[in-house]
Amino acid sequence: GVSIVREALKVPAKTIASNAGIDGGVVVEKVLASSSNTHGYNAQTSAYVDMIKEGILDPTKVVRTALMDAARIASLMTTAEAVIVDLPKEEPAAPARGGMGGMGGDMDY
């Protein structure tokens, strides 16, 4: 369970870096290799900075709520004997129209 949470905590940083056009895995590894708890990646400037000094903060309540919700869902999924989901419905393919549009008997006036 702990390793799942650790991996899940890396996803936001990877996503932010990937959205900035940088390899998210490299960014996460550099941030984790730092000895500082406030060292992070500023995607806007493409620089590794002290996040507190730069004013880049995560709202604690948002992060805490997201972690608690993820833990609840993970717990539910691991203790459930069966999970019921809806399969996506396949849309029927549109019938092929014969001939070339606008020619012959295909009168689109």
C-alpha positions in Angstrom: 0.0 0.0 0.0 2.8 2.5 0.9 4.5 2.0 -2.5 1.2 2.7 -4.3 0.8 6.0 -2.5 4.5 6.9 -3.1 4.0 6.3 -6.8 0.7 8.2 -6.9 2.3 11.2 -5.3 4.8 11.5 -8.2 2.0 11.7 -10.8 1.1 15.4 -10.4 4.8 16.5 -10.7 5.2 14.2 -13.8 2.0 15.6 -15.3 3.0 19.2 -14.8 6.5 18.6 -16.3 5.0 16.7 -19.2 2.6 19.5 -19.9 5.5 21.9 -20.0 7.3 19.7 -22.6 9.8 18.2 -20.2 10.3 14.5 -19.3 8.3 14.1 -16.1 10.3 11.2 -14.8 13.6 13.1 -15.0 12.0 16.1 -13.1 10.7 13.9 -10.4 14.0 12.1 -9.9 15.9 15.4 -9.7 13.4 16.7 -7.1 13.6 13.6 -5.0 17.4 13.6 -5.2 17.5 17.0 -3.5 18.2 17.1 0.2 15.8 20.1 0.6 12.1 19.6 1.4 11.2 22.8 -0.5 13.2 22.1 -3.7 11.0 21.7 -6.8 10.5 22.4 -10.4 9.0 25.6 -11.7 7.3 24.7 -15.0 6.7 28.3 -15.9 10.4 29.2 -15.9 11.8 25.6 -16.5 14.0 25.9 -13.4 14.6 24.0 -10.2 13.9 26.5 -7.4 13.0 26.7 -3.7 9.2 26.5 -4.0 8.5 28.5 -0.8 10.8 31.4 -1.8 9.2 31.4 -5.3 5.7 31.5 -3.7 4.6 28.2 -5.3 2.4 26.4 -2.7 -0.1 23.6 -2.8 -3.2 24.3 -0.8 -3.0 21.8 2.1 -6.7 21.1 2.2 -6.8 20.3 -1.5 -3.9 17.9 -1.4 -5.1 16.2 1.9 -8.6 15.8 0.4 -7.2 14.3 -2.8 -5.1 11.8 -0.9 -7.9 10.8 1.5 -10.3 10.3 -1.5 -7.7 8.2 -3.3 -7.1 6.1 -0.2 -10.8 5.5 0.2 -11.3 4.4 -3.4 -8.2 2.1 -3.2 -9.5 0.6 0.0 -12.9 0.0 -1.5 -11.4 -1.6 -4.6 -9.1 -3.9 -2.7 -11.8 -5.1 -0.2 -14.6 -5.6 -2.7 -15.3 -9.1 -3.9 -16.8 -7.8 -7.1 -17.0 -4.5 -8.9 -19.7 -3.8 -11.4 -18.9 -1.4 -14.3 -20.6 -0.3 -17.4 -18.9 -1.4 -20.6 -18.7 1.3 -23.3 -21.4 0.9 -25.9 -20.1 0.5 -29.5 -21.7 2.9 -31.9 -22.8 1.2 -35.1 -20.8 2.3 -38.2 -22.6 4.6 -40.5 -23.8 2.8 -43.7 -21.6 3.5 -46.7 -23.2 5.6 -49.4 -22.6 4.5 -53.0 -21.6 6.7 -55.8 -20.1 10.2 -55.8 -22.0 12.9 -54.1 -23.7 15.4 -56.4 -23.7 13.2 -59.4 -26.3 11.0 -61.0 -29.3 10.1 -58.9 -28.0 11.7 -55.7 -29.9 15.0 -56.0 -29.1 17.2 -53.1 -31.0 20.4 -54.0 
